[in-house]
Amino acid sequence: MEARHPKSSKTIMTDLVLPSETNPLNNLFGGELLARMDRAASIAARRHSRRIVVTASVNHVAFNRSIPVGSVVTVEANISRAFKSSMEIYIDVWIEDRESGRRDKANEAIYTFVAVDDTSRPVQIPELIPETDLEKERFEGALRRRQLSLVLAGKMKPNEATELKALFFD
C-alpha cells in the first residue's frame, strides 16, 4: 500500500448560507455547519483510503465566529494523520467578505473517520506523509490527540501515552 500526501485528498466545498439554514439571529445553525464539515471530511477520508468511511468521532469543534445569512462559506478538509484504519481530519472553515473578497477563518474542527469493508469491518489504510510545516504540525499533534482520547476512553493507560507525557515531563 503506497503512502499518500495530504494534498491528494484535500477537499474544498464552497456554498452560500441560505435563510432556511439560519437561527433567529440570522446566523448559520451550528448543526448545519457540522453537517457540511462531516461531508467534506468524509470525502477527504474516502480519497485517502479509497474505501468506504464512517465517522468515528467529532473530537473538537470551535465555533469562533458567527456565519451570517448570505455568507459564502468554504470548508476545507485535510487528512492530518492516518493510523491503522482510522484517519484524523482537520477542518478549517472560512467566510468570504462580501465587499473585499478577503477570506477569514471562522471555525475549525477535528473529526476521526474509519475505513471499512463491505461488512463494516475496519480495513488498513495507507500511511500519510506530511509535506508542509502546517501539515507536519498537525501530523505530530494528531498522535497526542489520539493518545488523549484513548486515555479518556479507558483504552490506554496514562503511563503508556508516551507522546502525551512528553508534553509534561523531560
ZABALO-998145 format. One record per atom (N, C-alpha, C): residue in one letter; atom name; x, z, y. Coordinates in nm, 2 decimals. Layout:
<rs>
<'a', 'CA', <X, Z, Y>>
...
</rs>
This chain:
<rs>
<'m', 'N', <0.08, 0.00, -0.12>>
<'m', 'CA', <0.00, 0.00, 0.00>>
<'m', 'C', <0.09, 0.00, 0.12>>
<'e', 'N', <0.07, -0.10, 0.21>>
<'e', 'CA', <0.16, -0.12, 0.32>>
<'e', 'C', <0.11, -0.03, 0.44>>
<'a', 'N', <0.21, 0.04, 0.50>>
<'a', 'CA', <0.18, 0.12, 0.62>>
<'a', 'C', <0.13, 0.04, 0.73>>
<'r', 'N', <0.05, 0.10, 0.82>>
<'r', 'CA', <-0.01, 0.03, 0.93>>
<'r', 'C', <0.02, 0.10, 1.06>>
<'h', 'N', <0.01, 0.03, 1.17>>
<'h', 'CA', <0.03, 0.08, 1.31>>
<'h', 'C', <-0.10, 0.11, 1.37>>
<'p', 'N', <-0.11, 0.20, 1.47>>
<'p', 'CA', <-0.24, 0.23, 1.53>>
<'p', 'C', <-0.30, 0.11, 1.60>>
<'k', 'N', <-0.22, 0.02, 1.66>>
<'k', 'CA', <-0.28, -0.09, 1.73>>
<'k', 'C', <-0.36, -0.18, 1.64>>
<'s', 'N', <-0.33, -0.18, 1.51>>
<'s', 'CA', <-0.40, -0.27, 1.42>>
<'s', 'C', <-0.55, -0.22, 1.39>>
<'s', 'N', <-0.58, -0.10, 1.43>>
<'s', 'CA', <-0.72, -0.05, 1.41>>
<'s', 'C', <-0.78, -0.01, 1.53>>
<'k', 'N', <-0.71, -0.02, 1.65>>
<'k', 'CA', <-0.77, 0.02, 1.77>>
<'k', 'C', <-0.91, -0.04, 1.79>>
<'t', 'N', <-1.00, 0.04, 1.84>>
<'t', 'CA', <-1.14, -0.01, 1.86>>
<'t', 'C', <-1.18, 0.02, 2.00>>
<'i', 'N', <-1.23, -0.08, 2.07>>
<'i', 'CA', <-1.28, -0.06, 2.21>>
<'i', 'C', <-1.42, -0.11, 2.22>>
<'m', 'N', <-1.51, -0.02, 2.26>>
<'m', 'CA', <-1.65, -0.05, 2.28>>
<'m', 'C', <-1.69, -0.02, 2.42>>
<'t', 'N', <-1.75, -0.12, 2.49>>
<'t', 'CA', <-1.79, -0.11, 2.63>>
<'t', 'C', <-1.94, -0.13, 2.64>>
<'d', 'N', <-2.01, -0.05, 2.71>>
<'d', 'CA', <-2.15, -0.06, 2.72>>
<'d', 'C', <-2.20, 0.00, 2.85>>
<'l', 'N', <-2.32, -0.02, 2.88>>
<'l', 'CA', <-2.39, 0.03, 3.00>>
<'l', 'C', <-2.48, 0.15, 2.97>>
<'v', 'N', <-2.48, 0.25, 3.06>>
<'v', 'CA', <-2.57, 0.36, 3.04>>
<'v', 'C', <-2.71, 0.33, 3.10>>
<'l', 'N', <-2.81, 0.32, 3.01>>
<'l', 'CA', <-2.94, 0.29, 3.05>>
<'l', 'C', <-3.03, 0.41, 3.07>>
<'p', 'N', <-3.14, 0.40, 3.15>>
<'p', 'CA', <-3.22, 0.51, 3.18>>
<'p', 'C', <-3.27, 0.59, 3.06>>
<'s', 'N', <-3.31, 0.51, 2.95>>
<'s', 'CA', <-3.36, 0.58, 2.83>>
<'s', 'C', <-3.26, 0.66, 2.76>>
<'e', 'N', <-3.13, 0.66, 2.80>>
<'e', 'CA', <-3.02, 0.73, 2.73>>
<'e', 'C', <-2.98, 0.85, 2.81>>
<'t', 'N', <-3.06, 0.89, 2.92>>
<'t', 'CA', <-3.01, 0.99, 3.01>>
<'t', 'C', <-3.10, 1.11, 3.01>>
<'n', 'N', <-3.05, 1.22, 3.05>>
<'n', 'CA', <-3.12, 1.35, 3.06>>
<'n', 'C', <-3.19, 1.36, 3.19>>
<'p', 'N', <-3.26, 1.47, 3.22>>
<'p', 'CA', <-3.33, 1.48, 3.35>>
<'p', 'C', <-3.24, 1.47, 3.48>>
<'l', 'N', <-3.11, 1.49, 3.46>>
<'l', 'CA', <-3.02, 1.48, 3.57>>
<'l', 'C', <-2.97, 1.34, 3.58>>
<'n', 'N', <-3.02, 1.24, 3.50>>
<'n', 'CA', <-2.98, 1.10, 3.50>>
<'n', 'C', <-2.84, 1.08, 3.46>>
<'n', 'N', <-2.79, 1.17, 3.37>>
<'n', 'CA', <-2.66, 1.16, 3.31>>
<'n', 'C', <-2.68, 1.13, 3.16>>
<'l', 'N', <-2.58, 1.06, 3.10>>
<'l', 'CA', <-2.59, 1.02, 2.96>>
<'l', 'C', <-2.60, 1.15, 2.87>>
<'f', 'N', <-2.70, 1.14, 2.78>>
<'f', 'CA', <-2.71, 1.25, 2.68>>
<'f', 'C', <-2.58, 1.27, 2.61>>
<'g', 'N', <-2.54, 1.40, 2.58>>
<'g', 'CA', <-2.43, 1.42, 2.50>>
<'g', 'C', <-2.44, 1.37, 2.36>>
<'g', 'N', <-2.56, 1.37, 2.30>>
<'g', 'CA', <-2.58, 1.32, 2.17>>
<'g', 'C', <-2.56, 1.17, 2.16>>
<'e', 'N', <-2.60, 1.10, 2.27>>
<'e', 'CA', <-2.58, 0.96, 2.28>>
<'e', 'C', <-2.43, 0.92, 2.28>>
<'l', 'N', <-2.36, 1.00, 2.36>>
<'l', 'CA', <-2.21, 0.98, 2.37>>
<'l', 'C', <-2.15, 1.01, 2.23>>
<'l', 'N', <-2.19, 1.11, 2.16>>
<'l', 'CA', <-2.14, 1.15, 2.03>>
<'l', 'C', <-2.16, 1.03, 1.93>>
<'a', 'N', <-2.28, 0.97, 1.94>>
<'a', 'CA', <-2.31, 0.86, 1.85>>
<'a', 'C', <-2.22, 0.74, 1.88>>
<'r', 'N', <-2.20, 0.71, 2.01>>
<'r', 'CA', <-2.11, 0.60, 2.05>>
<'r', 'C', <-1.97, 0.63, 2.00>>
<'m', 'N', <-1.92, 0.75, 2.01>>
<'m', 'CA', <-1.79, 0.78, 1.97>>
<'m', 'C', <-1.78, 0.77, 1.81>>
<'d', 'N', <-1.88, 0.82, 1.74>>
<'d', 'CA', <-1.88, 0.81, 1.60>>
<'d', 'C', <-1.87, 0.67, 1.55>>
<'r', 'N', <-1.95, 0.58, 1.62>>
<'r', 'CA', <-1.94, 0.44, 1.58>>
<'r', 'C', <-1.80, 0.38, 1.60>>
<'a', 'N', <-1.75, 0.40, 1.71>>
<'a', 'CA', <-1.61, 0.35, 1.74>>
<'a', 'C', <-1.51, 0.40, 1.65>>
<'a', 'N', <-1.52, 0.53, 1.62>>
<'a', 'CA', <-1.42, 0.60, 1.53>>
<'a', 'C', <-1.44, 0.54, 1.39>>
<'s', 'N', <-1.56, 0.52, 1.35>>
<'s', 'CA', <-1.59, 0.46, 1.21>>
<'s', 'C', <-1.53, 0.32, 1.20>>
<'i', 'N', <-1.54, 0.24, 1.30>>
<'i', 'CA', <-1.48, 0.11, 1.30>>
<'i', 'C', <-1.33, 0.12, 1.29>>
<'a', 'N', <-1.27, 0.20, 1.37>>
<'a', 'CA', <-1.12, 0.22, 1.36>>
<'a', 'C', <-1.08, 0.27, 1.22>>
<'a', 'N', <-1.15, 0.36, 1.17>>
<'a', 'CA', <-1.11, 0.42, 1.04>>
<'a', 'C', <-1.13, 0.31, 0.93>>
<'r', 'N', <-1.23, 0.23, 0.94>>
<'r', 'CA', <-1.25, 0.12, 0.84>>
<'r', 'C', <-1.14, 0.02, 0.85>>
<'r', 'N', <-1.11, -0.01, 0.98>>
<'r', 'CA', <-1.00, -0.11, 1.00>>
<'r', 'C', <-0.87, -0.06, 0.94>>
<'h', 'N', <-0.84, 0.07, 0.95>>
<'h', 'CA', <-0.71, 0.12, 0.90>>
<'h', 'C', <-0.72, 0.12, 0.75>>
<'s', 'N', <-0.82, 0.18, 0.69>>
<'s', 'CA', <-0.83, 0.20, 0.54>>
<'s', 'C', <-0.87, 0.08, 0.47>>
<'r', 'N', <-0.95, -0.01, 0.54>>
<'r', 'CA', <-1.01, -0.13, 0.47>>
<'r', 'C', <-1.10, -0.08, 0.36>>
<'r', 'N', <-1.17, 0.03, 0.38>>
<'r', 'CA', <-1.26, 0.09, 0.28>>
<'r', 'C', <-1.39, 0.14, 0.35>>
<'i', 'N', <-1.48, 0.18, 0.27>>
<'i', 'CA', <-1.60, 0.25, 0.33>>
<'i', 'C', <-1.55, 0.38, 0.38>>
<'v', 'N', <-1.60, 0.42, 0.50>>
<'v', 'CA', <-1.55, 0.55, 0.55>>
<'v', 'C', <-1.68, 0.64, 0.59>>
<'v', 'N', <-1.66, 0.77, 0.58>>
<'v', 'CA', <-1.76, 0.86, 0.62>>
<'v', 'C', <-1.71, 0.96, 0.71>>
<'t', 'N', <-1.79, 1.01, 0.81>>
<'t', 'CA', <-1.75, 1.11, 0.90>>
<'t', 'C', <-1.73, 1.24, 0.82>>
<'a', 'N', <-1.62, 1.31, 0.83>>
<'a', 'CA', <-1.59, 1.43, 0.76>>
<'a', 'C', <-1.62, 1.55, 0.86>>
<'s', 'N', <-1.57, 1.53, 0.98>>
<'s', 'CA', <-1.59, 1.64, 1.08>>
<'s', 'C', <-1.57, 1.59, 1.22>>
<'v', 'N', <-1.63, 1.66, 1.31>>
<'v', 'CA', <-1.60, 1.64, 1.45>>
<'v', 'C', <-1.52, 1.76, 1.49>>
<'n', 'N', <-1.39, 1.74, 1.51>>
<'n', 'CA', <-1.30, 1.85, 1.53>>
<'n', 'C', <-1.30, 1.91, 1.67>>
<'h', 'N', <-1.32, 1.82, 1.77>>
<'h', 'CA', <-1.31, 1.86, 1.91>>
<'h', 'C', <-1.39, 1.76, 1.99>>
<'v', 'N', <-1.46, 1.81, 2.09>>
<'v', 'CA', <-1.53, 1.73, 2.18>>
<'v', 'C', <-1.51, 1.79, 2.32>>
<'a', 'N', <-1.48, 1.72, 2.42>>
<'a', 'CA', <-1.47, 1.77, 2.56>>
<'a', 'C', <-1.55, 1.68, 2.65>>
<'f', 'N', <-1.66, 1.74, 2.69>>
<'f', 'CA', <-1.75, 1.67, 2.79>>
<'f', 'C', <-1.70, 1.72, 2.93>>
<'n', 'N', <-1.59, 1.65, 2.97>>
<'n', 'CA', <-1.53, 1.69, 3.10>>
<'n', 'C', <-1.60, 1.64, 3.22>>
<'r', 'N', <-1.67, 1.53, 3.21>>
<'r', 'CA', <-1.73, 1.47, 3.33>>
<'r', 'C', <-1.86, 1.41, 3.29>>
<'s', 'N', <-1.96, 1.42, 3.37>>
<'s', 'CA', <-2.09, 1.36, 3.35>>
<'s', 'C', <-2.08, 1.21, 3.37>>
<'i', 'N', <-2.16, 1.14, 3.29>>
<'i', 'CA', <-2.16, 0.99, 3.30>>
<'i', 'C', <-2.30, 0.95, 3.35>>
<'p', 'N', <-2.31, 0.91, 3.47>>
<'p', 'CA', <-2.44, 0.88, 3.53>>
<'p', 'C', <-2.50, 0.74, 3.48>>
<'v', 'N', <-2.63, 0.74, 3.49>>
<'v', 'CA', <-2.71, 0.62, 3.46>>
<'v', 'C', <-2.65, 0.50, 3.54>>
<'g', 'N', <-2.64, 0.38, 3.47>>
<'g', 'CA', <-2.58, 0.27, 3.53>>
<'g', 'C', <-2.43, 0.25, 3.52>>
<'s', 'N', <-2.36, 0.36, 3.47>>
<'s', 'CA', <-2.22, 0.35, 3.45>>
<'s', 'C', <-2.18, 0.25, 3.34>>
<'v', 'N', <-2.06, 0.19, 3.36>>
<'v', 'CA', <-2.00, 0.12, 3.25>>
<'v', 'C', <-1.91, 0.22, 3.18>>
<'v', 'N', <-1.93, 0.23, 3.05>>
<'v', 'CA', <-1.86, 0.33, 2.97>>
<'v', 'C', <-1.78, 0.26, 2.86>>
<'t', 'N', <-1.65, 0.29, 2.85>>
<'t', 'CA', <-1.57, 0.24, 2.74>>
<'t', 'C', <-1.52, 0.35, 2.65>>
<'v', 'N', <-1.54, 0.33, 2.52>>
<'v', 'CA', <-1.50, 0.42, 2.42>>
<'v', 'C', <-1.38, 0.36, 2.35>>
<'e', 'N', <-1.27, 0.43, 2.35>>
<'e', 'CA', <-1.15, 0.37, 2.28>>
<'e', 'C', <-1.12, 0.47, 2.16>>
<'a', 'N', <-1.11, 0.42, 2.04>>
<'a', 'CA', <-1.08, 0.50, 1.92>>
<'a', 'C', <-0.95, 0.45, 1.86>>
<'n', 'N', <-0.86, 0.54, 1.83>>
<'n', 'CA', <-0.73, 0.51, 1.77>>
<'n', 'C', <-0.71, 0.61, 1.66>>
<'i', 'N', <-0.65, 0.56, 1.55>>
<'i', 'CA', <-0.61, 0.65, 1.44>>
<'i', 'C', <-0.49, 0.72, 1.49>>
<'s', 'N', <-0.49, 0.86, 1.48>>
<'s', 'CA', <-0.38, 0.93, 1.53>>
<'s', 'C', <-0.29, 0.98, 1.41>>
<'r', 'N', <-0.35, 0.99, 1.29>>
<'r', 'CA', <-0.27, 1.02, 1.17>>
<'r', 'C', <-0.36, 0.99, 1.05>>
<'a', 'N', <-0.29, 0.94, 0.94>>
<'a', 'CA', <-0.35, 0.92, 0.81>>
<'a', 'C', <-0.29, 1.02, 0.71>>
<'f', 'N', <-0.38, 1.08, 0.64>>
<'f', 'CA', <-0.33, 1.17, 0.53>>
<'f', 'C', <-0.36, 1.10, 0.40>>
<'k', 'N', <-0.39, 1.17, 0.29>>
<'k', 'CA', <-0.40, 1.11, 0.16>>
<'k', 'C', <-0.53, 1.02, 0.16>>
<'s', 'N', <-0.64, 1.07, 0.20>>
<'s', 'CA', <-0.77, 0.99, 0.20>>
<'s', 'C', <-0.84, 1.00, 0.34>>
<'s', 'N', <-0.79, 1.10, 0.42>>
<'s', 'CA', <-0.86, 1.12, 0.55>>
<'s', 'C', <-0.77, 1.07, 0.66>>
<'m', 'N', <-0.84, 1.05, 0.77>>
<'m', 'CA', <-0.78, 1.00, 0.89>>
<'m', 'C', <-0.83, 1.08, 1.01>>
<'e', 'N', <-0.74, 1.11, 1.10>>
<'e', 'CA', <-0.78, 1.17, 1.23>>
<'e', 'C', <-0.79, 1.06, 1.33>>
<'i', 'N', <-0.90, 1.05, 1.40>>
<'i', 'CA', <-0.93, 0.95, 1.50>>
<'i', 'C', <-0.94, 1.02, 1.64>>
<'y', 'N', <-0.86, 0.98, 1.73>>
<'y', 'CA', <-0.86, 1.03, 1.87>>
<'y', 'C', <-0.94, 0.93, 1.95>>
<'i', 'N', <-1.04, 0.99, 2.03>>
<'i', 'CA', <-1.13, 0.90, 2.10>>
<'i', 'C', <-1.12, 0.94, 2.25>>
<'d', 'N', <-1.09, 0.84, 2.33>>
<'d', 'CA', <-1.09, 0.85, 2.48>>
<'d', 'C', <-1.21, 0.78, 2.54>>
<'v', 'N', <-1.28, 0.84, 2.63>>
<'v', 'CA', <-1.40, 0.78, 2.69>>
<'v', 'C', <-1.37, 0.76, 2.84>>
<'w', 'N', <-1.39, 0.64, 2.89>>
<'w', 'CA', <-1.36, 0.60, 3.02>>
<'w', 'C', <-1.48, 0.56, 3.10>>
<'i', 'N', <-1.49, 0.59, 3.22>>
<'i', 'CA', <-1.60, 0.53, 3.30>>
<'i', 'C', <-1.54, 0.45, 3.42>>
<'e', 'N', <-1.61, 0.34, 3.45>>
<'e', 'CA', <-1.56, 0.25, 3.55>>
<'e', 'C', <-1.63, 0.27, 3.68>>
<'d', 'N', <-1.55, 0.28, 3.79>>
<'d', 'CA', <-1.61, 0.30, 3.92>>
<'d', 'C', <-1.68, 0.17, 3.96>>
<'r', 'N', <-1.80, 0.18, 4.00>>
<'r', 'CA', <-1.88, 0.06, 4.03>>
<'r', 'C', <-1.82, -0.03, 4.14>>
<'e', 'N', <-1.76, 0.04, 4.24>>
<'e', 'CA', <-1.71, -0.04, 4.36>>
<'e', 'C', <-1.57, -0.08, 4.34>>
<'s', 'N', <-1.48, 0.01, 4.30>>
<'s', 'CA', <-1.34, -0.03, 4.29>>
<'s', 'C', <-1.30, -0.09, 4.16>>
<'g', 'N', <-1.38, -0.06, 4.05>>
<'g', 'CA', <-1.34, -0.11, 3.92>>
<'g', 'C', <-1.24, -0.02, 3.85>>
<'r', 'N', <-1.19, 0.08, 3.92>>
<'r', 'CA', <-1.09, 0.18, 3.86>>
<'r', 'C', <-1.16, 0.25, 3.74>>
<'r', 'N', <-1.08, 0.27, 3.64>>
<'r', 'CA', <-1.13, 0.35, 3.52>>
<'r', 'C', <-1.07, 0.49, 3.53>>
<'d', 'N', <-1.16, 0.58, 3.50>>
<'d', 'CA', <-1.12, 0.72, 3.50>>
<'d', 'C', <-1.16, 0.78, 3.36>>
<'k', 'N', <-1.07, 0.87, 3.31>>
<'k', 'CA', <-1.10, 0.93, 3.18>>
<'k', 'C', <-1.21, 1.03, 3.20>>
<'a', 'N', <-1.32, 1.03, 3.13>>
<'a', 'CA', <-1.43, 1.12, 3.14>>
<'a', 'C', <-1.44, 1.22, 3.03>>
<'n', 'N', <-1.41, 1.18, 2.91>>
<'n', 'CA', <-1.43, 1.27, 2.80>>
<'n', 'C', <-1.33, 1.23, 2.69>>
<'e', 'N', <-1.32, 1.32, 2.59>>
<'e', 'CA', <-1.24, 1.28, 2.47>>
<'e', 'C', <-1.29, 1.36, 2.35>>
<'a', 'N', <-1.25, 1.31, 2.23>>
<'a', 'CA', <-1.30, 1.38, 2.11>>
<'a', 'C', <-1.20, 1.35, 2.00>>
<'i', 'N', <-1.20, 1.43, 1.89>>
<'i', 'CA', <-1.12, 1.41, 1.77>>
<'i', 'C', <-1.21, 1.42, 1.65>>
<'y', 'N', <-1.22, 1.31, 1.58>>
<'y', 'CA', <-1.30, 1.31, 1.46>>
<'y', 'C', <-1.21, 1.29, 1.33>>
<'t', 'N', <-1.26, 1.33, 1.22>>
<'t', 'CA', <-1.20, 1.31, 1.09>>
<'t', 'C', <-1.29, 1.23, 1.00>>
<'f', 'N', <-1.23, 1.12, 0.95>>
<'f', 'CA', <-1.31, 1.03, 0.85>>
<'f', 'C', <-1.23, 1.03, 0.72>>
<'v', 'N', <-1.31, 1.01, 0.61>>
<'v', 'CA', <-1.25, 1.00, 0.48>>
<'v', 'C', <-1.29, 0.86, 0.42>>
<'a', 'N', <-1.20, 0.80, 0.36>>
<'a', 'CA', <-1.22, 0.67, 0.30>>
<'a', 'C', <-1.27, 0.70, 0.16>>
<'v', 'N', <-1.37, 0.62, 0.12>>
<'v', 'CA', <-1.43, 0.65, -0.02>>
<'v', 'C', <-1.45, 0.51, -0.09>>
<'d', 'N', <-1.47, 0.53, -0.22>>
<'d', 'CA', <-1.50, 0.41, -0.30>>
<'d', 'C', <-1.66, 0.39, -0.31>>
<'d', 'N', <-1.70, 0.30, -0.39>>
<'d', 'CA', <-1.85, 0.28, -0.41>>
<'d', 'C', <-1.92, 0.39, -0.47>>
<'t', 'N', <-1.85, 0.49, -0.53>>
<'t', 'CA', <-1.92, 0.60, -0.58>>
<'t', 'C', <-1.90, 0.73, -0.49>>
<'s', 'N', <-1.86, 0.71, -0.37>>
<'s', 'CA', <-1.84, 0.81, -0.27>>
<'s', 'C', <-1.72, 0.91, -0.30>>
<'r', 'N', <-1.63, 0.86, -0.39>>
<'r', 'CA', <-1.51, 0.94, -0.42>>
<'r', 'C', <-1.40, 0.90, -0.32>>
<'p', 'N', <-1.32, 1.00, -0.27>>
<'p', 'CA', <-1.21, 0.97, -0.18>>
<'p', 'C', <-1.11, 0.88, -0.24>>
<'v', 'N', <-1.05, 0.79, -0.16>>
<'v', 'CA', <-0.95, 0.70, -0.21>>
<'v', 'C', <-0.83, 0.71, -0.12>>
<'q', 'N', <-0.72, 0.67, -0.18>>
<'q', 'CA', <-0.59, 0.68, -0.10>>
<'q', 'C', <-0.59, 0.57, 0.01>>
<'i', 'N', <-0.53, 0.60, 0.12>>
<'i', 'CA', <-0.52, 0.51, 0.23>>
<'i', 'C', <-0.38, 0.48, 0.28>>
<'p', 'N', <-0.35, 0.38, 0.35>>
<'p', 'CA', <-0.21, 0.35, 0.40>>
<'p', 'C', <-0.17, 0.46, 0.50>>
<'e', 'N', <-0.04, 0.48, 0.50>>
<'e', 'CA', <0.02, 0.57, 0.60>>
<'e', 'C', <0.01, 0.51, 0.74>>
<'l', 'N', <0.03, 0.59, 0.84>>
<'l', 'CA', <0.03, 0.54, 0.98>>
<'l', 'C', <0.16, 0.55, 1.04>>
<'i', 'N', <0.21, 0.45, 1.11>>
<'i', 'CA', <0.34, 0.46, 1.17>>
<'i', 'C', <0.32, 0.45, 1.32>>
<'p', 'N', <0.33, 0.56, 1.39>>
<'p', 'CA', <0.31, 0.55, 1.54>>
<'p', 'C', <0.42, 0.48, 1.61>>
<'e', 'N', <0.39, 0.42, 1.72>>
<'e', 'CA', <0.50, 0.34, 1.79>>
<'e', 'C', <0.52, 0.40, 1.94>>
<'t', 'N', <0.41, 0.42, 2.01>>
<'t', 'CA', <0.43, 0.46, 2.15>>
<'t', 'C', <0.45, 0.61, 2.16>>
<'d', 'N', <0.49, 0.66, 2.28>>
<'d', 'CA', <0.51, 0.80, 2.30>>
<'d', 'C', <0.38, 0.88, 2.28>>
<'l', 'N', <0.27, 0.82, 2.33>>
<'l', 'CA', <0.14, 0.89, 2.31>>
<'l', 'C', <0.09, 0.89, 2.16>>
<'e', 'N', <0.12, 0.78, 2.09>>
<'e', 'CA', <0.08, 0.78, 1.95>>
<'e', 'C', <0.17, 0.88, 1.87>>
<'k', 'N', <0.29, 0.89, 1.91>>
<'k', 'CA', <0.38, 0.99, 1.84>>
<'k', 'C', <0.33, 1.13, 1.87>>
<'e', 'N', <0.30, 1.16, 1.99>>
<'e', 'CA', <0.25, 1.29, 2.03>>
<'e', 'C', <0.12, 1.33, 1.96>>
<'r', 'N', <0.03, 1.24, 1.95>>
<'r', 'CA', <-0.10, 1.26, 1.88>>
<'r', 'C', <-0.08, 1.27, 1.73>>
<'f', 'N', <0.02, 1.19, 1.68>>
<'f', 'CA', <0.05, 1.20, 1.53>>
<'f', 'C', <0.10, 1.34, 1.50>>
<'e', 'N', <0.20, 1.39, 1.58>>
<'e', 'CA', <0.25, 1.52, 1.55>>
<'e', 'C', <0.15, 1.63, 1.56>>
<'g', 'N', <0.06, 1.62, 1.66>>
<'g', 'CA', <-0.04, 1.72, 1.68>>
<'g', 'C', <-0.14, 1.72, 1.57>>
<'a', 'N', <-0.17, 1.61, 1.51>>
<'a', 'CA', <-0.27, 1.59, 1.41>>
<'a', 'C', <-0.24, 1.68, 1.29>>
<'l', 'N', <-0.12, 1.70, 1.25>>
<'l', 'CA', <-0.08, 1.78, 1.14>>
<'l', 'C', <-0.11, 1.93, 1.17>>
<'r', 'N', <-0.08, 1.97, 1.29>>
<'r', 'CA', <-0.11, 2.11, 1.33>>
<'r', 'C', <-0.26, 2.13, 1.34>>
<'r', 'N', <-0.33, 2.04, 1.39>>
<'r', 'CA', <-0.48, 2.05, 1.40>>
<'r', 'C', <-0.54, 2.06, 1.25>>
<'r', 'N', <-0.48, 1.98, 1.16>>
<'r', 'CA', <-0.53, 1.98, 1.03>>
<'r', 'C', <-0.50, 2.11, 0.96>>
<'q', 'N', <-0.38, 2.16, 0.98>>
<'q', 'CA', <-0.35, 2.29, 0.92>>
<'q', 'C', <-0.44, 2.40, 0.97>>
<'l', 'N', <-0.47, 2.40, 1.10>>
<'l', 'CA', <-0.55, 2.50, 1.16>>
<'l', 'C', <-0.69, 2.49, 1.10>>
<'s', 'N', <-0.75, 2.37, 1.09>>
<'s', 'CA', <-0.88, 2.35, 1.03>>
<'s', 'C', <-0.88, 2.41, 0.88>>
<'l', 'N', <-0.77, 2.38, 0.81>>
<'l', 'CA', <-0.77, 2.42, 0.67>>
<'l', 'C', <-0.76, 2.58, 0.66>>
<'v', 'N', <-0.68, 2.64, 0.75>>
<'v', 'CA', <-0.67, 2.78, 0.75>>
<'v', 'C', <-0.80, 2.84, 0.79>>
<'l', 'N', <-0.87, 2.79, 0.89>>
<'l', 'CA', <-1.00, 2.85, 0.93>>
<'l', 'C', <-1.11, 2.83, 0.82>>
<'a', 'N', <-1.10, 2.72, 0.74>>
<'a', 'CA', <-1.19, 2.70, 0.63>>
<'a', 'C', <-1.16, 2.78, 0.51>>
<'g', 'N', <-1.04, 2.85, 0.51>>
<'g', 'CA', <-1.00, 2.92, 0.39>>
<'g', 'C', <-0.94, 2.84, 0.28>>
<'k', 'N', <-0.90, 2.71, 0.31>>
<'k', 'CA', <-0.85, 2.62, 0.22>>
<'k', 'C', <-0.69, 2.62, 0.22>>
<'m', 'N', <-0.64, 2.70, 0.31>>
<'m', 'CA', <-0.49, 2.71, 0.32>>
<'m', 'C', <-0.46, 2.85, 0.37>>
<'k', 'N', <-0.36, 2.91, 0.31>>
<'k', 'CA', <-0.32, 3.04, 0.36>>
<'k', 'C', <-0.24, 3.03, 0.49>>
<'p', 'N', <-0.26, 3.12, 0.59>>
<'p', 'CA', <-0.18, 3.10, 0.71>>
<'p', 'C', <-0.03, 3.09, 0.70>>
<'n', 'N', <0.03, 3.16, 0.60>>
<'n', 'CA', <0.17, 3.15, 0.59>>
<'n', 'C', <0.22, 3.02, 0.53>>
<'e', 'N', <0.12, 2.93, 0.48>>
<'e', 'CA', <0.16, 2.80, 0.43>>
<'e', 'C', <0.15, 2.70, 0.54>>
<'a', 'N', <0.09, 2.73, 0.66>>
<'a', 'CA', <0.08, 2.63, 0.77>>
<'a', 'C', <0.21, 2.63, 0.85>>
<'t', 'N', <0.31, 2.56, 0.79>>
<'t', 'CA', <0.44, 2.56, 0.85>>
<'t', 'C', <0.45, 2.50, 0.99>>
<'e', 'N', <0.38, 2.39, 1.01>>
<'e', 'CA', <0.38, 2.32, 1.14>>
<'e', 'C', <0.31, 2.41, 1.24>>
<'l', 'N', <0.21, 2.48, 1.20>>
<'l', 'CA', <0.13, 2.56, 1.29>>
<'l', 'C', <0.22, 2.69, 1.33>>
<'k', 'N', <0.28, 2.74, 1.23>>
<'k', 'CA', <0.36, 2.86, 1.25>>
<'k', 'C', <0.48, 2.83, 1.35>>
<'a', 'N', <0.53, 2.71, 1.34>>
<'a', 'CA', <0.64, 2.67, 1.42>>
<'a', 'C', <0.61, 2.68, 1.57>>
<'l', 'N', <0.49, 2.67, 1.61>>
<'l', 'CA', <0.45, 2.69, 1.75>>
<'l', 'C', <0.47, 2.83, 1.80>>
<'f', 'N', <0.47, 2.92, 1.71>>
<'f', 'CA', <0.47, 3.06, 1.75>>
<'f', 'C', <0.60, 3.14, 1.71>>
<'f', 'N', <0.67, 3.08, 1.61>>
<'f', 'CA', <0.80, 3.15, 1.57>>
<'f', 'C', <0.91, 3.05, 1.56>>
<'d', 'N', <1.03, 3.10, 1.58>>
<'d', 'CA', <1.15, 3.02, 1.58>>
<'d', 'C', <1.20, 3.01, 1.43>>
</rs>
